[in-house]
């Protein structure tokens, strides 16, 4: 591409680094195309397994969002995942690939469980705040430390955060089976937290708690920090071009450490929500897979808070629908996992698939237009 071509190319972002309306419309069209294609593939797979496709999917959707208790159950399951995914996205926007969300979720859950069980009982609001602060500090300290290694010693954050998962999960398992083990249980669990460290239920006979309001606030904060704040702008510039950011006077090292610390803090808060909204204690399998799912959603959502929120909502509905399908029809859970994987792969490849489809349509349409003339 020549210099003239680059100058003539329309910009996809405004002066503040925000996407323009045509870019947003194009992204929405590609996402819808991916969803439709994935649903068609899912219907085909269900049919190949010998089940009726449409009734099967409707049974799953009814379980996930068929009534108010179902919606509340799906929401309650997805709240910790959404917070962790927003945390991973913050790191990605700053060019820091935080693959250690799983370990940070575990550490945040353990920190909240320890403060909830061994401190207090206190006033409910104060106790909740202390548990959340402990979880955020634990996750933020680990991720920030790994960011410091990247910024000052050049240690690849993908490698360091990936390996930190094993260290943190095994450390938490040791503590839950050893010094912090609940003596009234066999193994793998800490003491139950005080009632003042649990979010109150806001919808009777459901699992939905006041943690919903905290997650809404954290989602708004993540959006503002990433898209509107000065710090977020500097992180985006650092992630896009560290050399350019340094040339215009940004402290690249500080930005990397800060965005990693915020990323880890949000992952830690996701772990705290596991304890404070449903589990009431830490146990060795409390957050299995949530951190990896958070990385997945941050990637599929292109590390933008709104995209992450939308894809997290869709993912939660898919997971809940999979459980409903298994209960209603007896379809194996493995098939549900395959269907979800197909949808996620289609979503991740939506740009390429959409471009391929439009190119094919353009090629097929050209001869028809010529013959019409």
MARLONU-321596 format. One line per 5 residues: number of its first residue (from 1); their letters; for each residue y, z, x of C-alpha. Coordinates in nm, 3 decimals, m for minus. Example, Ala and Ser with C-alpha at 12.3 -4.5 7.8 and 13.67 -1.06 7.14 Angstrom:
BEGIN
1 = as = m0.450,0.780,1.230  m0.106,0.714,1.367
END
This chain:
BEGIN
1 = xxxxx = 0.000,0.000,0.000  0.342,m0.095,0.138  0.653,0.119,0.143  0.795,m0.089,m0.142  0.485,m0.026,m0.352
6 = xxxxx = 0.507,0.347,m0.293  0.871,0.351,m0.390  0.796,0.158,m0.708  0.509,0.384,m0.815  0.616,0.611,m1.101
11 = xxxxx = 0.618,0.982,m1.013  0.360,1.200,m1.183  0.561,1.524,m1.147  0.923,1.621,m1.200  1.152,1.771,m0.938
16 = xxxxx = 1.006,2.118,m0.995  0.651,1.999,m0.933  0.554,2.007,m1.302  0.353,1.716,m1.449  0.544,1.462,m1.657
21 = xxxxx = 0.454,1.395,m2.022  0.266,1.066,m1.956  0.058,1.245,m1.694  m0.028,1.522,m1.941  m0.120,1.268,m2.209
26 = xxxxx = m0.343,1.080,m1.964  m0.514,1.403,m1.859  m0.572,1.496,m2.225  m0.722,1.151,m2.297  m0.957,1.178,m1.999
31 = xxxxx = m1.066,1.527,m2.104  m1.133,1.414,m2.462  m1.327,1.114,m2.332  m1.542,1.343,m2.117  m1.609,1.580,m2.405
36 = xxxxx = m1.711,1.298,m2.642  m1.936,1.140,m2.381  m2.095,1.475,m2.297  m2.161,1.552,m2.663  m2.329,1.213,m2.708
41 = xxxxx = m2.548,1.280,m2.402  m2.632,1.625,m2.536  m2.735,1.479,m2.872  m2.959,1.229,m2.696  m3.126,1.501,m2.487
46 = xxxxx = m3.189,1.715,m2.794  m3.343,1.418,m2.974  m3.565,1.338,m2.678  m3.698,1.694,m2.695  m3.805,1.632,m3.056
51 = xxxxx = m3.536,1.832,m3.237  m3.284,1.715,m3.496  m2.960,1.677,m3.294  m2.686,1.740,m3.549  m2.842,2.041,m3.730
56 = xxxxx = m2.928,2.194,m3.394  m2.573,2.172,m3.263  m2.430,2.294,m3.593  m2.660,2.598,m3.580  m2.529,2.678,m3.232
61 = xxxxx = m2.166,2.637,m3.334  m2.222,2.858,m3.638  m2.352,3.133,m3.412  m2.053,3.098,m3.178  m1.761,3.053,m3.418
66 = xxxxx = m1.912,3.053,m3.766  m1.731,3.364,m3.889  m1.492,3.631,m3.767  m1.756,3.857,m3.606  m1.899,3.554,m3.425
71 = xxxxx = m1.558,3.453,m3.293  m1.495,3.812,m3.184  m1.830,3.825,m3.001  m1.759,3.498,m2.820  m1.409,3.613,m2.726
76 = xxxxx = m1.532,3.949,m2.601  m1.788,3.783,m2.373  m1.534,3.540,m2.229  m1.245,3.776,m2.147  m1.368,3.888,m1.800
81 = xxxxx = m1.466,3.531,m1.715  m1.121,3.397,m1.805  m0.939,3.652,m1.589  m1.164,3.579,m1.291  m1.122,3.202,m1.339
86 = xxxxx = m0.744,3.238,m1.345  m0.769,3.436,m1.022  m0.973,3.168,m0.848  m0.726,2.906,m0.971  m0.436,3.095,m0.811
91 = xxxxx = m0.605,3.069,m0.475  m0.685,2.701,m0.522  m0.322,2.619,m0.602  m0.224,2.772,m0.269  m0.484,2.569,m0.082
96 = xxxxx = m0.711,2.871,m0.038  m1.064,2.816,m0.169  m1.169,3.161,m0.284  m1.544,3.122,m0.329  m1.588,3.500,m0.313
101 = xxxxx = m1.507,3.568,m0.678  m1.857,3.699,m0.750  m1.834,3.974,m0.490  m1.477,4.059,m0.591  m1.584,4.092,m0.955
106 = xxxxx = m1.860,4.333,m0.851  m1.627,4.538,m0.634  m1.363,4.556,m0.906  m1.624,4.669,m1.158  m1.749,4.942,m0.924
111 = xxxxx = m1.396,5.063,m0.847  m1.311,5.085,m1.217  m1.640,5.263,m1.292  m1.584,5.520,m1.018  m1.229,5.601,m1.129
116 = xxxxx = m1.337,5.601,m1.493  m1.625,5.843,m1.430  m1.495,6.074,m1.157  m1.125,6.096,m1.249  m1.028,6.254,m1.577
121 = xxxxx = m1.054,6.262,m1.862  m0.683,6.186,m1.877  m0.445,6.044,m2.129  m0.603,5.717,m2.239  m0.321,5.487,m2.129
126 = xxxxx = m0.293,5.653,m1.788  m0.667,5.648,m1.729  m0.689,5.280,m1.822  m0.403,5.203,m1.585  m0.567,5.390,m1.298
131 = xxxxx = m0.897,5.209,m1.347  m0.726,4.870,m1.361  m0.515,4.951,m1.055  m0.823,5.055,m0.856  m1.006,4.734,m0.948
136 = xxxxx = m0.707,4.513,m0.864  m0.649,4.689,m0.531  m1.015,4.661,m0.435  m1.042,4.290,m0.513  m0.697,4.211,m0.375
141 = xxxxx = m0.759,4.397,m0.049  m1.080,4.208,0.022  m0.941,3.866,m0.066  m0.612,3.935,0.108  m0.797,4.041,0.422
146 = xxxxx = m0.997,3.720,0.421  m0.673,3.530,0.370  m0.530,3.709,0.674  m0.829,3.592,0.879  m0.757,3.235,0.769
151 = xxxxx = m0.384,3.257,0.831  m0.391,3.425,1.173  m0.732,3.356,1.326  m0.819,3.026,1.161  m1.139,3.157,1.001
156 = xxxxx = m1.244,2.910,0.730  m1.192,3.088,0.397  m1.475,2.894,0.229  m1.724,3.038,0.476  m1.577,3.388,0.487
161 = xxxxx = m1.542,3.427,0.111  m1.888,3.281,0.049  m2.050,3.526,0.290  m1.843,3.814,0.152  m2.029,3.775,m0.179
166 = xxxxx = m2.355,3.890,m0.024  m2.189,4.176,0.163  m2.002,4.310,m0.140  m2.287,4.270,m0.390  m2.535,4.443,m0.159
171 = xxxxx = m2.283,4.719,m0.081  m2.223,4.781,m0.452  m2.598,4.782,m0.516  m2.650,5.037,m0.237  m2.378,5.266,m0.375
176 = xxxxx = m2.510,5.238,m0.732  m2.863,5.321,m0.614  m2.753,5.588,m0.366  m2.442,5.805,m0.346  m2.300,5.703,m0.686
181 = xxxxx = m2.627,5.688,m0.881  m2.637,5.856,m1.220  m2.901,6.131,m1.179  m3.002,6.099,m1.545  m3.112,5.738,m1.490
186 = xxxxx = m3.380,5.597,m1.267  m3.173,5.367,m1.046  m2.909,5.098,m1.025  m2.640,5.258,m1.239  m2.339,5.485,m1.199
191 = xxxxx = m2.230,5.759,m1.434  m2.082,5.667,m1.772  m1.703,5.648,m1.768  m1.496,5.883,m1.984  m1.392,5.763,m2.327
196 = xxxxx = m1.031,5.755,m2.210  m1.126,5.482,m1.963  m1.259,5.250,m2.235  m1.047,5.003,m2.430  m1.057,5.082,m2.804
201 = xxxxx = m1.225,4.840,m3.043  m0.966,4.650,m3.248  m1.203,4.479,m3.491  m1.456,4.711,m3.658  m1.826,4.628,m3.617
206 = xxxxx = m1.755,4.385,m3.332  m1.731,4.409,m2.953  m1.368,4.288,m2.940  m1.143,4.550,m2.782  m0.777,4.594,m2.695
211 = xxxxx = m0.861,4.436,m2.362  m0.776,4.112,m2.543  m0.405,4.199,m2.522  m0.435,4.267,m2.150  m0.602,3.929,m2.096
216 = xxxxx = m0.331,3.751,m2.295  m0.070,3.919,m2.076  m0.256,3.831,m1.757  m0.291,3.468,m1.869  0.082,3.448,m1.934
221 = xxxxx = 0.153,3.607,m1.597  m0.081,3.365,m1.418  0.089,3.068,m1.584  0.438,3.195,m1.497  0.341,3.278,m1.141
226 = xxxxx = 0.179,2.942,m1.081  0.418,2.711,m1.268  0.758,2.882,m1.288  0.804,3.138,m1.011  0.952,3.077,m0.668
231 = xxxxx = 0.642,3.224,m0.504  0.419,2.992,m0.703  0.625,2.690,m0.599  0.591,2.789,m0.235  0.219,2.839,m0.273
236 = xxxxx = 0.180,2.497,m0.431  0.378,2.335,m0.151  0.171,2.522,0.107  m0.151,2.410,m0.058  m0.038,2.048,m0.087
241 = xxxxx = 0.101,2.015,0.268  0.107,2.316,0.502  0.291,2.115,0.769  0.568,2.015,0.530  0.594,2.370,0.394
246 = xxxxx = 0.633,2.509,0.746  0.889,2.240,0.834  1.116,2.338,0.542  1.099,2.707,0.633  0.818,2.848,0.419
251 = xxxxx = 0.609,3.124,0.574  0.269,2.955,0.543  0.069,3.252,0.670  0.235,3.494,0.429  0.187,3.252,0.140
256 = xxxxx = m0.183,3.214,0.212  m0.237,3.588,0.233  m0.035,3.654,m0.084  m0.208,3.394,m0.299  m0.547,3.518,m0.184
261 = xxxxx = m0.452,3.877,m0.261  m0.342,3.783,m0.613  m0.659,3.578,m0.656  m0.880,3.870,m0.554  m0.682,4.116,m0.768
266 = xxxxx = m0.741,3.907,m1.079  m1.111,3.875,m0.997  m1.126,4.252,m0.956  m0.960,4.297,m1.295  m1.224,4.068,m1.443
271 = xxxxx = m1.486,4.308,m1.310  m1.297,4.606,m1.449  m1.301,4.449,m1.795  m1.681,4.430,m1.779  m1.692,4.809,m1.745
276 = xxxxx = m1.400,4.906,m1.966  m1.467,4.682,m2.265  m1.843,4.692,m2.309  m2.071,4.830,m2.038  m1.911,5.170,m1.983
281 = xxxxx = m2.066,5.201,m1.638  m2.148,4.994,m1.331  m2.501,4.865,m1.284  m2.644,4.629,m1.028  m2.659,4.322,m1.257
286 = xxxxx = m2.332,4.377,m1.438  m2.152,4.060,m1.334  m2.429,3.821,m1.235  m2.295,3.467,m1.241  m1.945,3.540,m1.368
291 = xxxxx = m1.780,3.478,m1.032  m1.961,3.147,m0.985  m1.871,3.041,m1.338  m1.509,3.130,m1.258  m1.512,2.899,m0.954
296 = xxxxx = m1.662,2.625,m1.169  m1.395,2.660,m1.440  m1.112,2.668,m1.186  m1.238,2.340,m1.041  m1.292,2.170,m1.377
301 = xxxxx = m0.952,2.290,m1.497  m0.788,2.143,m1.186  m0.665,2.495,m1.094  m0.391,2.478,m1.359  m0.374,2.788,m1.583
306 = xxxxx = m0.357,2.597,m1.912  m0.648,2.374,m1.812  m0.852,2.674,m1.698  m0.785,2.856,m2.026  m0.892,2.556,m2.236
311 = xxxxx = m1.207,2.489,m2.036  m1.294,2.861,m2.031  m1.268,2.868,m2.410  m1.492,2.564,m2.437  m1.740,2.707,m2.190
316 = xxxxx = m1.762,3.036,m2.380  m1.831,2.848,m2.703  m2.102,2.646,m2.528  m2.270,2.955,m2.387  m2.260,3.133,m2.722
321 = xxxxx = m2.385,2.819,m2.899  m2.675,2.799,m2.654  m2.784,3.150,m2.751  m2.751,3.061,m3.118  m2.957,2.744,m3.079
326 = xxxxx = m3.232,2.935,m2.902  m3.247,3.198,m3.176  m3.224,2.956,m3.468  m3.452,2.673,m3.353  m3.659,2.804,m3.066
331 = xxxxx = m3.523,2.547,m2.823  m3.588,2.680,m2.472  m3.295,2.836,m2.289  m3.359,2.598,m2.000  m3.269,2.298,m2.220
336 = xxxxx = m2.946,2.469,m2.324  m2.860,2.520,m1.958  m2.927,2.151,m1.891  m2.699,2.050,m2.178  m2.418,2.272,m2.051
341 = xxxxx = m2.464,2.130,m1.701  m2.440,1.775,m1.838  m2.115,1.859,m2.016  m1.967,2.024,m1.707  m2.063,1.731,m1.483
346 = xxxxx = m1.906,1.490,m1.731  m1.591,1.702,m1.734  m1.575,1.715,m1.355  m1.619,1.337,m1.331  m1.384,1.257,m1.619
351 = xxxxx = m1.125,1.078,m1.406  m1.378,0.838,m1.254  m1.564,0.778,m1.580  m1.243,0.713,m1.774  m1.118,0.472,m1.508
356 = xxxxx = m1.454,0.291,m1.507  m1.460,0.262,m1.886  m1.103,0.132,m1.909  m1.169,m0.115,m1.628  m1.478,m0.249,m1.806
361 = xxxxx = m1.291,m0.283,m2.133  m1.009,m0.466,m1.956  m1.253,m0.708,m1.796  m1.437,m0.774,m2.119  m1.115,m0.814,m2.311
366 = xxxxx = m0.961,m1.068,m2.071  m1.201,m1.356,m2.153  m1.166,m1.291,m2.524  m0.788,m1.300,m2.501  m0.805,m1.627,m2.302
371 = xxx = m1.036,m1.793,m2.554  m0.808,m1.685,m2.839  m0.517,m1.873,m2.685
END
